[in-house]
């Protein structure tokens, strides 16, 4: 008979575990990446952009003129032009001494003669120099995640590469007896979306020796293992971590995710996640993601404050994950400390109830981390 899984003898507070992981941790060195690889990464310091456009350009097709020369023109009192105006297409540089673009209906042409049928204002139909990018500012502020719209600006400015901080994350999957790898895939995909460079490998077995051989910290800034962190007779990840480095804490006061462990191999922070998707995801949000953010030099992640539709009760002494669904202008709790795959898929946000709190009253405003773009 397979023994029932036991929990670690003592639990380390979540805040203490995170503080131990972040202690002495600094952002990684910037690297230059092609634009197609930079999305999702954290921007590093960049040189200011040049103004774009570099000179006034037309934003529509039409006749290029000077607005002050058209004062008083109307369909009742056409203004005869002394010379033929210049025709410009959208994106063309504006001719010298021209500051507006008139559409074709505003100009009456009779042979070589041109008559203006309406007034204009300076800048009409024109994008001024620096109108898209003012210049003297970086394409994106350091510490912010790079979005597709940021890449649009970079391409418009003629850039081919961006300066980013991209932590290297090694994910080691401890093979489950079922052969499933869904949790390792989940964590790898989340890490990729968070802007990390992900290298995923599999241990050859669940014994301590096989796992220890897989704990390779070369060319990585953070090591994460998946599975084998319990205290059952086939859970040997913690023993392997002790062989290769230091176990700082095994058992975190976090629900779900109690069997998570943290440690270091040489100077590389190491986090052992449980094999169950819900437990691994809870530890990912509360431990792994903050470490990646520190390594990336990333700004705090987006949160949204809304009132609760109903009360949330929590047990003192353990931090609990709450999944939330946005219903109009309020948060509806979906799960507290127990996350089914269905509730994970439905959730719009998550938050942590601190270990010293008994929860939140109905109507209380709470800050939640957004899960959807």
C-alpha positions as CSV (number, residue, x, y, z in Angstrom):
1,X,0.0,0.0,0.0
2,X,1.3,3.4,-1.0
3,X,1.6,5.6,2.2
4,X,-0.4,8.8,2.4
5,X,1.7,11.9,1.7
6,X,2.8,13.7,4.8
7,X,3.6,17.4,5.1
8,X,7.0,18.8,6.3
9,X,7.4,18.9,10.0
10,X,7.4,22.7,10.2
11,X,6.4,25.4,7.8
12,X,8.4,28.6,7.0
13,X,6.3,31.8,6.6
14,X,5.9,32.8,3.0
15,X,7.4,36.3,3.6
16,X,10.5,34.8,5.2
17,X,11.0,32.4,2.4
18,X,10.7,35.1,-0.3
19,X,13.0,37.4,1.7
20,X,15.6,34.6,1.8
21,X,15.3,34.1,-2.0
22,X,15.7,37.8,-2.8
23,X,18.5,38.5,-0.4
24,X,21.5,39.7,-2.3
25,X,19.8,39.2,-5.6
26,X,20.4,41.9,-8.3
27,X,19.1,42.3,-11.8
28,X,21.0,40.4,-14.5
29,X,23.2,42.2,-17.0
30,X,21.4,43.6,-20.1
31,X,21.5,41.9,-23.5
32,X,20.6,43.0,-26.9
33,X,17.8,41.0,-28.6
34,X,16.2,41.2,-32.0
35,X,12.7,42.9,-31.8
36,X,11.0,39.6,-32.4
37,X,12.6,38.1,-29.3
38,X,12.2,41.1,-27.1
39,X,8.4,41.0,-26.5
40,X,7.6,40.2,-22.8
41,X,11.2,41.0,-21.6
42,X,11.9,43.8,-19.2
43,X,13.5,46.8,-20.9
44,X,16.9,47.9,-19.8
45,X,18.4,51.4,-20.1
46,X,18.4,52.6,-23.8
47,X,19.7,55.6,-25.7
48,X,17.2,58.3,-26.4
49,X,15.4,58.1,-29.8
50,X,15.7,60.7,-32.5
51,X,12.6,62.7,-33.3
52,X,10.2,61.0,-35.7
53,X,9.3,62.3,-38.2
54,X,12.5,64.2,-38.6
55,X,10.6,67.0,-40.5
56,X,7.0,67.9,-41.2
57,X,5.2,65.4,-43.3
58,X,1.7,65.1,-44.9
59,X,-0.8,62.8,-43.2
60,X,-3.2,62.8,-46.1
61,X,-3.2,63.3,-49.9
62,X,-3.8,66.8,-51.1
63,X,-2.4,70.2,-52.0
64,X,0.4,71.7,-49.9
65,X,-0.1,75.4,-49.1
66,X,0.6,78.1,-46.5
67,X,-2.4,78.7,-44.2
68,X,-1.8,82.5,-43.9
69,X,-2.0,82.9,-47.7
70,X,-5.6,81.4,-47.6
71,X,-7.3,83.9,-45.2
72,X,-10.7,84.9,-46.5
73,X,-11.0,82.1,-49.1
74,X,-14.5,80.6,-49.5
75,X,-16.7,79.0,-52.1
76,X,-18.4,82.5,-52.4
77,X,-15.1,84.3,-52.7
78,X,-12.5,82.0,-54.2
79,X,-8.8,82.9,-53.8
80,X,-6.8,82.8,-57.0
81,X,-3.4,81.3,-56.4
82,X,-0.4,83.0,-58.1
83,X,1.3,79.7,-58.8
84,X,0.5,76.0,-59.1
85,X,0.5,74.4,-55.6
86,X,2.5,71.2,-54.9
87,X,0.6,67.9,-54.6
88,X,1.7,65.6,-51.7
89,X,0.8,62.1,-50.7
90,X,0.5,60.9,-47.2
91,X,3.9,60.5,-45.7
92,X,5.6,62.9,-48.1
93,X,7.9,65.6,-46.6
94,X,6.2,69.0,-46.7
95,X,7.5,71.5,-49.2
96,X,9.4,74.5,-47.8
97,X,7.1,77.4,-46.6
98,X,4.0,75.1,-46.6
99,X,2.2,74.3,-43.3
100,X,-1.1,72.7,-44.3
101,X,-2.6,70.2,-46.7
102,X,-5.9,70.9,-48.5
103,X,-8.0,68.1,-50.0
104,X,-8.8,68.1,-53.7
105,X,-12.4,69.4,-53.1
106,X,-11.0,72.6,-51.6
107,X,-9.1,73.5,-54.8
108,X,-10.8,74.4,-58.0
109,X,-8.7,73.9,-61.1
110,X,-9.6,75.4,-64.4
111,X,-6.8,74.9,-66.9
112,X,-3.6,76.4,-65.5
113,X,-5.5,78.4,-62.9
114,X,-6.0,77.2,-59.3
115,X,-8.6,78.7,-56.9
116,X,-8.9,78.0,-53.2
117,X,-12.4,77.5,-51.9
118,X,-11.8,77.4,-48.1
119,X,-9.5,78.6,-45.4
120,X,-7.0,76.4,-43.5
121,X,-5.2,76.4,-40.2
122,X,-1.5,75.8,-39.7
123,X,-0.8,72.1,-39.2
124,X,-4.0,71.0,-41.0
125,X,-3.2,67.6,-42.6
126,X,0.4,67.8,-41.3
127,X,2.3,65.8,-38.8
128,X,4.9,68.1,-37.3
129,X,8.6,67.0,-36.8
130,X,8.7,64.9,-33.6
131,X,4.9,64.4,-33.7
132,X,5.3,60.6,-33.4
133,X,8.4,60.5,-31.2
134,X,9.4,63.7,-29.5
135,X,13.0,62.6,-29.2
136,X,15.3,62.8,-26.1
137,X,13.3,59.9,-24.5
138,X,14.0,56.1,-24.7
139,X,11.7,53.9,-26.7
140,X,10.5,52.3,-23.5
141,X,11.3,53.1,-19.8
142,X,13.8,50.8,-18.1
143,X,12.0,48.2,-15.9
144,X,8.8,48.0,-18.0
145,X,7.7,44.9,-19.8
146,X,8.0,45.2,-23.6
147,X,4.6,45.1,-25.3
148,X,3.7,44.7,-29.0
149,X,3.0,48.5,-29.1
150,X,6.5,49.2,-27.9
151,X,7.8,47.1,-30.8
152,X,5.7,49.2,-33.2
153,X,7.5,52.4,-32.0
154,X,10.9,50.6,-32.2
155,X,10.3,49.5,-35.8
156,X,9.0,53.0,-36.8
157,X,12.2,54.5,-35.3
158,X,14.3,52.1,-37.4
159,X,15.6,50.0,-34.5
160,X,16.4,46.3,-35.1
161,X,17.4,45.4,-31.5
162,X,16.4,46.3,-28.0
163,X,18.4,46.4,-24.7
164,X,16.6,44.0,-22.3
165,X,17.1,42.0,-19.1
166,X,16.2,38.4,-19.7
167,X,16.9,36.0,-16.8
168,X,17.9,32.5,-17.7
169,X,15.6,29.9,-16.1
170,X,16.3,26.2,-16.0
171,X,13.3,24.1,-15.4
172,X,14.0,20.5,-14.3
173,X,11.1,18.1,-14.5
174,X,11.2,15.2,-12.0
175,X,9.4,12.3,-13.9
176,X,6.0,11.4,-12.5
177,X,5.0,7.8,-12.3
178,X,2.0,8.7,-14.6
179,X,4.4,10.1,-17.2
180,X,2.5,13.4,-17.3
181,X,4.5,16.6,-17.8
182,X,1.6,19.1,-17.7
183,X,3.0,21.0,-14.7
184,X,6.4,21.4,-16.2
185,X,4.8,22.6,-19.4
186,X,2.6,25.1,-17.4
187,X,5.6,26.6,-15.5
188,X,7.8,26.7,-18.7
189,X,5.0,28.5,-20.6
190,X,4.4,31.0,-17.8
191,X,8.2,31.7,-17.5
192,X,8.4,32.3,-21.3
193,X,5.5,34.8,-21.0
194,X,7.2,36.5,-18.1
195,X,10.2,37.2,-20.4
196,X,12.6,34.6,-19.1
197,X,14.9,32.5,-21.3
198,X,13.7,29.0,-20.5
199,X,15.7,25.8,-20.7
200,X,13.7,22.7,-19.8
201,X,15.3,19.3,-19.0
202,X,14.1,16.1,-17.4
203,X,15.8,14.1,-14.7
204,X,16.4,10.5,-15.6
205,X,14.7,9.2,-12.5
206,X,13.0,10.1,-9.2
207,X,15.9,8.9,-7.0
208,X,18.1,11.5,-5.3
209,X,21.2,10.6,-7.3
210,X,19.4,11.0,-10.7
211,X,17.9,14.3,-9.6
212,X,21.2,15.6,-8.2
213,X,22.8,14.9,-11.6
214,X,20.1,17.0,-13.3
215,X,20.6,20.0,-11.0
216,X,22.8,21.9,-13.4
217,X,23.2,25.6,-12.5
218,X,25.5,26.4,-15.4
219,X,24.2,29.1,-17.7
220,X,21.2,29.9,-15.5
221,X,20.2,32.6,-13.1
222,X,17.4,30.6,-11.4
223,X,16.8,26.9,-11.1
224,X,13.3,25.4,-10.6
225,X,12.4,21.8,-10.2
226,X,9.0,20.3,-10.7
227,X,7.8,17.4,-8.5
228,X,9.3,15.2,-5.9
229,X,9.2,17.8,-3.1
230,X,6.9,15.9,-0.7
231,X,7.9,13.6,2.1
232,X,6.8,10.4,0.5
233,X,9.3,7.6,-0.1
234,X,9.6,8.4,-3.8
235,X,10.0,12.2,-3.2
236,X,13.8,12.8,-3.3
237,X,14.2,16.3,-4.7
238,X,15.0,17.8,-1.3
239,X,17.6,15.2,-0.6
240,X,19.2,15.9,-4.0
241,X,19.2,19.6,-3.4
242,X,20.9,19.0,0.0
243,X,23.6,17.0,-1.9
244,X,24.3,19.7,-4.4
245,X,23.8,22.9,-2.3
246,X,21.8,24.2,0.6
247,X,18.1,23.6,1.6
248,X,17.0,26.9,3.1
249,X,13.4,25.8,3.8
250,X,11.3,22.8,3.0
251,X,7.6,23.4,3.7
252,X,6.2,26.9,3.1
253,X,3.2,28.3,5.0
254,X,1.3,28.6,1.7
255,X,-2.0,26.9,0.7
256,X,-1.8,25.4,-1.8
257,X,1.9,24.7,-2.2
258,X,2.9,23.7,1.3
259,X,5.6,21.2,0.1
260,X,7.5,23.8,-1.8
261,X,11.2,24.1,-0.9
262,X,13.8,26.8,-1.4
263,X,17.5,26.7,-1.4
264,X,20.7,27.6,-3.2
265,X,23.2,25.8,-5.3
266,X,26.4,27.9,-5.2
267,X,24.9,31.4,-5.7
268,X,21.9,30.3,-7.8
269,X,18.5,30.5,-6.1
270,X,16.7,27.2,-6.4
271,X,13.0,26.6,-5.9
272,X,11.5,23.1,-5.7
273,X,7.8,23.2,-6.8
274,X,5.3,20.4,-6.1
275,X,4.2,18.3,-9.0
276,X,0.5,19.1,-8.8
277,X,-0.5,22.0,-11.1
278,X,-2.4,24.0,-8.6
279,X,0.3,23.8,-5.9
280,X,3.1,24.6,-8.4
281,X,1.1,27.6,-9.7
282,X,0.6,29.0,-6.2
283,X,4.3,28.8,-5.6
284,X,5.1,30.2,-9.0
285,X,3.0,33.3,-8.3
286,X,4.4,33.9,-4.8
287,X,8.0,32.8,-5.0
288,X,9.3,32.2,-8.5
289,X,7.7,35.2,-10.3
290,X,9.0,37.7,-7.7
291,X,12.5,36.3,-8.1
292,X,12.3,36.6,-11.9
293,X,11.0,40.2,-11.5
294,X,14.0,41.0,-9.3
295,X,16.4,39.5,-11.8
296,X,14.6,41.4,-14.6
297,X,14.6,44.7,-12.8
298,X,10.9,44.8,-13.6
299,X,8.5,47.3,-12.2
300,X,5.7,46.0,-9.9
301,X,3.2,44.0,-11.7
302,X,-0.3,45.4,-12.5
303,X,-2.9,45.1,-9.8
304,X,-6.5,46.1,-9.8
305,X,-8.4,47.3,-6.7
306,X,-12.1,46.3,-6.6
307,X,-14.5,45.6,-3.7
308,X,-15.4,42.0,-2.8
309,X,-18.8,40.7,-3.6
310,X,-18.7,38.5,-0.5
311,X,-16.6,37.7,2.5
312,X,-13.4,35.7,2.4
313,X,-12.5,33.7,5.5
314,X,-9.0,32.5,6.0
315,X,-7.0,30.5,8.7
316,X,-4.5,32.4,10.7
317,X,-0.9,31.1,10.4
318,X,-0.8,30.2,6.7
319,X,-1.0,32.4,3.6
320,X,-3.8,31.3,1.3
321,X,-4.2,31.9,-2.5
322,X,-7.6,33.3,-3.6
323,X,-8.8,33.2,-7.1
324,X,-11.1,36.0,-8.3
325,X,-13.5,36.6,-11.1
326,X,-14.4,40.1,-12.1
327,X,-18.1,40.7,-12.2
328,X,-18.8,44.3,-13.3
329,X,-17.0,46.5,-10.8
330,X,-16.4,43.9,-8.1
331,X,-14.3,40.8,-7.4
332,X,-16.2,37.5,-6.9
333,X,-14.2,34.9,-5.0
334,X,-13.9,31.6,-6.8
335,X,-11.6,29.6,-4.5
336,X,-9.7,30.1,-1.3
337,X,-6.7,27.8,-0.7
338,X,-7.9,25.1,-3.0
339,X,-7.7,25.7,-6.8
340,X,-9.4,23.3,-9.2
341,X,-8.4,23.4,-12.9
342,X,-11.8,24.8,-13.7
343,X,-11.5,27.7,-11.3
344,X,-8.0,28.4,-12.5
345,X,-9.3,28.7,-16.1
346,X,-12.2,31.0,-15.0
347,X,-10.1,33.3,-12.8
348,X,-9.3,36.8,-13.8
349,X,-7.0,37.6,-10.9
350,X,-5.4,36.2,-7.7
351,X,-4.3,37.5,-4.4
352,X,-2.6,36.3,-1.2
353,X,-4.3,36.5,2.2
354,X,-1.4,37.1,4.6
355,X,-0.8,34.5,7.2
356,X,-1.8,36.9,10.0
357,X,-5.1,37.8,8.5
358,X,-8.5,36.1,9.0
359,X,-9.7,37.3,5.6
360,X,-11.6,40.2,4.2
361,X,-15.1,41.4,4.8
362,X,-17.7,41.7,2.0
363,X,-17.3,45.1,0.2
364,X,-13.7,45.5,1.3
365,X,-11.5,46.8,-1.5
366,X,-8.7,44.4,-2.3
367,X,-5.7,44.6,-4.6
368,X,-5.4,41.6,-7.0
369,X,-2.9,40.6,-9.5
370,X,-4.3,40.5,-13.0
371,X,-4.0,37.1,-14.8
372,X,-5.4,38.2,-18.2
373,X,-4.1,40.8,-20.6
